[in-house]
Amino acid sequence: MVAGKHRSRSLRRVYVKTPGGKTTVHYRRHKPQGAKCANCKKNLLAVPREIVSILRNIPKSSKRPERPFGGYYCSMCTREHLKARTRAEVTA
């Protein structure tokens, strides 16, 4: 019988083949939703979708793109935002 803490669906079930040839069920946490662009709500491709305990050990340069507004805007929205900012500076 499964332990009571594993009966809820708050943990996902991962079927793992053991070295002995048997398949067992391991219970792991669900991954969070992916990061979204603040402007167009499109998924940000360069931002990893991982649980916090694993994300904490990833270097900062791998957590988001190394560009202005990286991890906040997608590349197209970043381009448009920077163009608008530059145009506003030129006219002012």
Protein Blocks (a to p, Z undefined) as FASTA:
>chain_A
ZZfklmpmkbccdddddfkopacdddddddddddddfklopacfklccddfklmmmpcfk
lmpccdehihkacfklmmmmmmmmmmmmmmZZ
